[in-house]
Amino acid sequence: MTRSTVAATELQPTPAVPRPLPLDGWHRARGARMVPFAGYSMPMQYEGIIAEHLWTRTHAGLFDVSHMGQLTVDGSEATGALEALMPADLAALKSGRVRYSLLLAENGGILDDLMVTNIGKDGEGPFRLVVNGATKHDDIAHLRANLPDAVGMACHFDHALLALQGPEAAAVLDELLPGIADDTAFMQAVSRDWNGTALLICRAGYTGEDGFEISLPEESAAEFADSLMADDRVKPVGLGARDSLRLEAGLPLYGHDIDTSTDPVSAGLAFAISRRRRDEGGFPGSDNIARMLAESPPRSRVGLLLDGRVPAREGAGVSAGGEVVGQVTSGGFAPSVESPIAMAYVRDDVAKSGTEVTVNVRGRELPARVVDMPFVPHNYRRQGGK
């Protein structure tokens, strides 16, 4: 694999006219309401956000996340080169294991959050990266500018990415790929063949539920999606429910809850910085981050539970004791909680769970309190099994 696998045209900014996903016609045939998102035309909902949300929490929802960037980084220096850009301990990452990590700016700000899978030898790779759709072209440019010549990078723009999420997801996928439920656990990946199509399957997702993300060539995506949908336990789910599900799960959304102005410690993502990397440093912003780990940051990302039924949206001010102490970054009505919830960055002295605050919603100060996240317990399968 060589650096030339990334063409210059693939590094252009997000287009003004949304691109269709590989399953564009598939979504429209099922009545999806399509909206522009991250440079693509994507399904917002099918039968309704609340219905799709609750179905995923109880059965299995099928999401098209093909807008995400899928990259492979390879070469004898790949481990060290990627560790110079993110705080993951890739030298300790075994074959078939997945890690959540962060691309960091020089000051420790977050350029993107991503998933890294070792699809090769223990600690050596190659490594498959899945990055956010809205930032993927910037990520590619950043990686290309910072990876040494000995490290290759391939961009899999010809691949789709499907996410099957929910408590029945493992049983459904096991019908198509016998043994997959027992062969995988949370944050583990395997390769499988389905009707001659190569699949890369990671037991992960962004809903808080057990589930899988399946990468496959785009020409096979509709047939594979149809095979999943043939099971009565599966329904298609759009962006709207994906957002409410990840909010209930306390998972940040890039560009809203995290960005270059936030750091991993303030964002509650210090778990992504491995012990060896904390001790040794050597990643962007490591000195600043070490200082915040030692002293605690001036603000923190917290959960808010609002009284009543009116949701708070991004940008709403958070106050305590008559003064503004923070700002909402994500908010909405949580179908599983049956209450408005939000994420916010607040001053560290009011970040403790149980602290009473108010949130300014259209000029009204609504009572709320700081709560621990996730709002809904995670349902990940730490060990394989149906």
N, C-alpha and C positions, 0 to 999 in steps of 0.2 A: 504494500500500500504506500502511495506516495502523496506528497502535498498537492500534486496536480489533480487529485480526485475532487477538489473543490473548484468549480469553475467561477470565474469572476462574475458572471451573470447571476450566480446563486447568492451573491453577497450584496445584492441591491436592497434598498430599503423596502419596507412593507408597501405593496401597491395601493393606490387610491381606490381602485375597483377590486372588491373582494374576489378572491379565487374560489372556485368550487372545490370541495373535498372530494376524494375518490368516491365516496358514497352519496354524493349530492342528489342524484336521481332517486336513490334508495330512500333517503330521508323525505323527499318531496312526495314520493308515492305513498308514504305512510302519514301524510298530512302534517308534517313538521312545519312550524312557523320558523322561517329562516331569518337570521339577523347577521350583520357584519361583526366579526370579532377576530382580532389578531391577524387581519389581512385576509380572512376567509369568510365565506358564507356558511354559517353554522346553525344547527337546529337549536332554537331556544326552548321549545316545548312541543309535545305531541298532544296528549289529552289534558294536560294541565300540570303546573309545577308541583302543587301539593300532592296530587295523586301519584305523580312519578317519584317524588321524594319518598312518600310512605311505602310505595311498592319496593323501592330499593332497600329500605330499612327492613322489610319483611320477606322479600323474595329475591329477585335478581334483576338489576337494571343494566341495559347495554348502552354504553356511551361511545360516541365516535370522537376520539381525541387526536385525530390524524393531523391537526394543525401543529402539534408539538414537534420540536426538532429532534431527529434521531441521528446520532453521530457515532462513529467508531474511531477510537484513537488507538494506534498501534505503533510498535517499534520497541527496540531494546531500551530506549530511554523514556518510554511512555509513563511509567510509574512516577519517576522523579519529576518529569515535566509537568504532569497534572498536579502532583503534590505542591509544586511551586505556585499553583494558581488557586488551590482550594485546600481546606483544612482536614480533609479525610486522610485516614491512614490506609492508603491503597496498597502499601507494601505488605500489610497484614490481611488484605481482602482475598479470601479464598475463591477458587473457581466456583462460579454459579451463585455467588453472594451479591447482594445489592446494598448500596448505601445511599442515604440522603445526604447531599452535600451542597456547598455554596461556592459560586464564583465570586471572588472578593476583589474590590478595588484597593488601591494602595493604602487608603486610610482605614480599611476594614469595612467599608460600606458594601452592601450586597448588590452585585451586578445581576445575579440570577440565583434561583435555587434549582436543583436538578437531582436526578437519580443516576447513579453510576453502577453499572453491573460488570463484574469480571466475567467475560465470556471465554477466557483462555486459561492460562496456568496461574496457580496460586501466586498472588503478589506481582504478577508480570503482565497480565492482560493477554490479548486486547481488551479494551474497556468500551462498553456501549454506554453512551450518555443520552439521556432524554431531558431536553431543556424546554423552557416555556415557549409557546408559539409566538407571543408578542415580542420576545427578545432573541429569538433564535438567530436572526441574521447578525445582530450585534455580538452574540455569543460566538458565532462562527468566526467573525472578524477578529474578535479578541483572542480566541484560541489560535487562529492562524498567525497572528502577530507575535504571539508569545511562545508557541511551541517550537522547539529546535528543529533543524532540518532533518534530523534522524527520526523524527516522529511523524507518522502519517495520520491524516484525518480524512475519513470518508463521510459524506452527508447522504443519508438515505431518503432522499426526497421522493423516491419511487415506492416507499413503504407506507402503509396505513398503520394506525394504532387504535385498537379497540380496547375498551375497559369493561369487563363484566364484574359487577359489584353487588354484594348483598349476601345474606346468610345462606342462600341456596345456590350461590355462584359455583362453589366447588362441586356440588353434586351435578349441576347442569354440565359443566365443562368435562367432568369425568365420564359422562355419557358419550361425548365425542372423542375424548382422548383418555381411554381407560388407564387408571393408575396415577393420573395427574394430581389428584387430591392427596394421595399418600406420598407422592414423590416430592412435594413442595411444602414449604412453610413460609410464613411471612418474611419478606425481603430475601427470597430465594428465586433463582431463575433456572429454567431448563429449556432445551431445544426439543422440538417435536416435529414429526412429519404428519401432515394431514392431507390425504388424497394427493400426495406428491408436492404439496406446498410446505416450505420450511417455515416454522413458527418459532419465535422467541417469546417465551411466556414467563412473566415475572409475577409472583404472588404479592401484589401491592396494589395501590390505588390511592385516591384522594377523597374518599367519602367517610373514612373511619370504619367501614365494613370490611369483612373478608372479601377478597376478590383477586382479579388477575388483569394484567395488561398484556395484550397479545399484539406483537409486531409481525406483520406479514406483507408480502408484495401486494400492491394496491389492486392488481388485476384479480386477486383472489378474495378481496375483502367482502364483496357483496355476497358471494356464495357462502363464505364462512359465517357472515352475519345472519343469513337466512337459516343456516343450520342451527345456530343458537336460538333464533326466534321460533323455530319449530317446536321448542319446548315451552309449554304453557306457563312455566315459572319465570319466563323472560319477557320483558317489555322494553322498548326503546325509551331512553331518557335523555333530555336535552340539557343545555347549559344552565337553565334556570335552576333546576333541581340539583345539578352538580354544585352550584354555588351555595345553595342552602344546606346541602349535605356537608360540604367541607367546612362551612361556618359552624355548624353544630359540632363538628369534630375538632374545632379549634385549630384548623390548619390555615396558615396564612396564604394569601393570594398575592403573587408578585405584581407590583405596580400599585398596590393598594395598602396591604399590611407590611410589606417589605419593599425596599428599593435602595438606591445608592445613599440615601440619607439615613438609613437604619443600619445597625450593626447586629451581629448574631446574638450578643448578650442581651441587649435591650429587647430584641425580638423574641426572646425565649427559645433560641435555637442553638444554645451553647452545646447541646448534646451532639451536634454535628461536628464539633471540634474534638477529635480523639485525644486521649491522654498523652500519647507520644507527641502529637503535634502541639499540644499545649506546652509541654516541657521543652521541645526543641524549637518551636516556631518555624520560621522559614516559609511562611505563606503571607500573602499581602495583608497588611494591617495587623500582623501578629503582635507587635509591641502594644498598640492601642487596645487590642482585644485582651491581652494578658492583664493590662492595667484595669480594665473594666471587670474582668473576672475576679480580680483581687479586691477591688474597692466597691463594686456594684455600680451599675449605670444610673444616671440621673432620672431616667424614665424607663418604663417597662410596658410590654404588651400584655394586656389583661382582658378577661372576659367581663361583660356587663350583662346583667339581667334586669330588664326594664319592667316597671309596673305597668299594668294596663295592656292595651292592644296596639298602641301606635309604635311602629318601628323607628329607630334612629338610622340615619344613612351616613355615608362617608362624609366627613367634614364637620359633623355636629360637635359642638364644644361640650366638654365635660367639666363640671364645676364641683368644688367642695369648699365649705366654709365661706361661701360668697365670692370665691375667686376661681378663674379658669385654671384647671390643672391638667388638661389633656384634650385629646381629640379622637373622635371615632374614625376608624379606618375601614371597617366593614360592618354592616348591620342589616337586619331584616327580621321577618317573622319566622320563627323556627317551628315547623310543623310537628316535629317529634316532641318538642318541649311545650308546645302550645302557648308560646310567649315570645315577645320581641327579645332578641339578643343582639349583642354587638361585640366587636373587638375594638380596643382603643389603646393608645399610648397615653399613660398618665404619669404624673410625677411620682417618683419612687416612694415618697412618704404616704401616698394614698393607694398604693398598689396592693395592699394586703387584702386577702379575701374577707368579705363582710363589710368593707368600708362603704358607707352610704354616700352617694354622689347624686348629681342631677345631670341630665343631658338636655341640651337645648335643641328642640325639634320645632322648627318653624316658629320660633319666638316663644315657645312654651318650655318651661323648665320641668322636665318629667323625672320623677324619682327613679333611681336605679341603684344597684349595689354591685360592687366588684365580686366576682365569683371565680372559682377555679375552672380551668378548661382541661379537657373538653366538656362541652355542655351535655353531650351524649357519650356514654362510655364507648371506647373503641372495641371493635369486635374482631380484631385480627387473630389469625390462627398461628400461634407461635410454633406449633408442631403440625406436620402434615396429618391429614385425616379428613374424612367426609363429615 
